[in-house]
Every structure is written in C-alpha cells, then in structure tokens.
Amino acid sequence: MRKDEFTALAPGALVPVENGCAFIANPLPPDLQSSWSIHSADERARGALGEVVGQARLIQNEALIVRPLLTREAVESNKIENTITRAAEVLLQEAGRPPADPEKANDNSEVLRYLHTLALGESEIRDGRSLSLHLLRSLHMELLKGSRGEYRGSGVFRTEPVLIGKDGDDFLTARFVPSPWEHVQSAMDGLEQFIAQPPPYSPLIACALLHYQFETIHPFHDGNGRLGRLMLPLYLQHHGVIDRSILYLSPYFEAHRDMYIELLKRVSTHGDWEAWILFFLQGVLWQAQDARDRVKRIMELQARYRERARSKGRTKATLPAIDVVMERVVVTARDIQNYVTNLSDNTARAAIRDLVALKILNPVPLSTFPQRWWAQELIDQVYQS
C-alpha cells in the first residue's frame, strides 16, 4: 500500500510498516456534511425496512421467516470469502445428510457455523446483552470453531501485522494494510464506545460507519469479513431498529463485490463517506425489498399448502405436518411424529405420502435410512438466490 494513494481528506493516519505503510482510522463518528442524497436514501431505506418489519410480525412462527433469510445470508457471506455452497446442500447437511465429498461437507459446515453464530448473537442481544467486545470475541470463537481458521487466534485480537491483497503481495503491493496489531485493542475500545452510544446519525448510517470501521481495523487474524457482516443485524437489533433477524446485507455485497471493496477503501484514501453510505443504504433498500418479497412468498406458500391439506389430505396429521415442513424444509417421518402429539409412526408416514401426492414434498434423491423428503418448491422460491 502506497502513501500516494491517500489524500489529505483521509480519515486517519499512515504509519510505516516494513516496505509499505498501514492505515489507522480515526475514531467514530466522523463529521459528516449534510447531504440531501444521503437523507433521501436513508428515508427510503428506513421506509422499506419498516415495511418488512411490520409484514414479518404478521407471522406468528418467526422461524418461518428467520430461517430462510438467515440461511441465504450465511451462504452469501461465505461466498464472499470464496466458500461456495448451495442452500439446498446446506439444508441437507443440517438435516444429517452431508455430501460424500469431504471438502464440500467442510464448506457446508462453515455456512452452518455462520448460521449458528448469528442465531447465538441474536439470542444474546434479545436477552439484553450488549454488543460488547466480549460478545464479539465470543461470537468470533463460535464462528471459527471446527473451521480452517480455528487455530489462528480464535476469539483473540491479532498480534501481528496483516495485509489484504493477492497471494504474493507484500506491504507495498497489498490492496490495503490495516492498523498495526499494537493499535488494535485501543481501536476496538473506541468502536465498543461507539456501539454503546445512541447512534449519532440515523441507525442505518451509523451501521454503515460501524461496518467500515470494523473492516478497516481488521482486528482478528481470520473471519473479519464474516463477523463484520454478521454484526450488522445485531447492531440494528441492539438499538431497537429490528426485533428479529430480517435484514442481511451479504447478498447485496456479494452481488456488488468489486464496488463494495473499492468504496470501503475509498473512504480510507479520500474520506469519501458519502459514496460508501449511499451504497450501504441502497443495500438496505435492496435487501429489505428482497426480504419483503420472500416473506410474502412464504405466507402464500403456507396458505396454499394448508388449503391443499384441508381439502385433499387423507389423515388428521397432514395439516399440522405443513408447519413442520415450512420450518424444517427437510423432514423425516420421525420429525412429523415428534411435532404432532400422540401420532403413530404409521400415521406420520401417511401424512408424508399425502404431502408427496399434494406436490408439497419430494423424496431426497439417494436418501436411504432414515428416508428424507424435502420441500423443493419452498427451497426454490424462498431459500435460493
């Protein structure tokens, strides 16, 4: 990273590192200039987010909403880190059927670990815990548990310099060099104070500032990108903007990966907060609209499936089995039996036969014992990109 990339408007300081330099960001918040563009974009994003929050509250079982949105977020966030998986494969592995290829199974495990970590963070915030450095370190440990990065300082701030770039880059040729390790603790202390305070601007703008700052500090050896994206819904939940996990930005960042990376760096080099904030707010708008459409499809599918079960189901278990299918997606006869009180194995299997005949379930290919079925239409319409 070269000094001549940075202008006098850079919101931080450059310090020498070997043959290049590193960037230490100023504490948040910056002094943002009033901008009609940002104000207008913020209003649109908040309106779209409020609409999907209200829509989601119409569904009593929040797992029907949270599960598909969270699964898609996990898949897309890991894709940014070049871990490529499909939602259907992740759902199968979660249900106990990993692929034969160990590398593919490991990729799915990383996505499932992200799912688990985000759900854990949401539960902690809901229980009144603050989004503190202690919680972030705990979530980082969960995120890397059992993964390829587990032994690279899991839950511990880094103690050596890092660079962001291509294989073979040094501190001069790297795309970006974050703060030297000895500055990480103080920088994260400042970020913790920013998180704890009431947002100095709108919560969505503050969320954009938070994401920039975390990624610029790059506090851990591994997992910074995933944790930095995972923090976004937790921050909004922490400040009461959302009450359940319905907004995730990884799909937007992945779809605009080059711009995402460039605008983060341009804040550091040129102090171009406006371009980054506008990009971020457009992402909130995009993903809120996407979440709204997916929630609508969930409600429509559930209503359609229930109508089929009521009018054509041959057993008393067929209708309640719809709720199991909507929540779990991949099911066994035992899943149906466990959900419906006083249900025999034969009746559970009869309910599955009904759901197959009603084109709600399909047998999972090559599934043996226990036999599994999945809701292919639900996966295609709600879980996939």
C-alpha positions, 0 to 999 in steps of 0.5 A: 500500500502506497502513501500516494494513494491517500489524500489529505481528506483521509480519515486517519493516519499512515504509519510505516510498516516494513516496505509499505505503510498501514492505515489507522482510522480515526475514531467514530463518528466522523463529521459528516456534511449534510447531504440531501442524497444521503437523507433521501436514501436513508428515508427510503431505506428506513421506509422499506425496512419498516415495511418488512418489519411490520409484514414479518410480525404478521407471522406468528412462527418467526422461524418461518421467516428467520430461517430462510433469510438467515440461511441465504445470508450465511451462504452469501457471506461465505461466498464472499470469502470464496466458500461456495455452497448451495442452500439446498446442500446446506439444508441437507447437511443440517438435516444429517445428510452431508455430501460424500465429498469431504471438502464440500461437507467442510464448506457446508459446515462453515455456512452452518457455523455462520448460521449458528453464530448469528442465531447465538448473537441474536439470542444474546442481544434479545436477552439484553446483552450488549454488543460488547467486545466480549460478545464479539470475541465470543461470537468470533470463537463460535464462528471459527470453531471446527473451521480452517481458521480455528487455530489462528487466534480464535476469539483473540485480537491479532498480534501481528501485522496483516495485509489484504491483497493477492497471494504474493503481495507484500506491504507495498503491493497489498490492496490495503494494510490495516492498523498495526496489531499494537493499535488494535485493542485501543481501536476496538475500545473506541468502536465498543464506545461507539456501539454503546452510544445512541447512534449519532446519525440515523441507525442505518448510517451509523451501521454503515460507519460501524461496518467500515470501521470494523473492516478497516481495523481488521482486528482478528487474524481470520473471519473479519469479513464474516463477523463484520457482516454478521454484526450488522443485524445485531447492531440494528437489533441492539438499538431497537431498529429490528426485533428479529433477524430480517435484514442481511446485507451479504447478498447485496455485497456479494452481488456488488463485490468489486464496488463494495471493496473499492468504496470501503477503501475509498473512504480510507484514501479520500474520506469519501463517506458519502459514496460508501453510505449511499451504497450501504443504504441502497443495500438496505433498500435492496435487501429489505425489498428482497426480504419483503418479497420472500416473506410474502412468498412464504405466507402464500406458500403456507396458505396454499399448502394448508388449503391443499391439506384441508381439502385433499389430505387423507389423515388428521396429521397432514395439516399440522405436518405443513408447519413442520415442513415450512420450518424444517424444509427437510423432514423425516417421518420421525420429525412429523411424529415428534411435532404432532402429539400422540401420532403413530409412526404409521400415521406420520408416514401417511401424512408424508405420502399425502404431502408427496401426492399434494406436490408439497414434498419430494423424496431426497434423491439417494436418501436411504435410512432414515428416508428424507423428503424435502420441500423443493418448491419452498427451497426454490422460491424462498431459500435460493438466490 
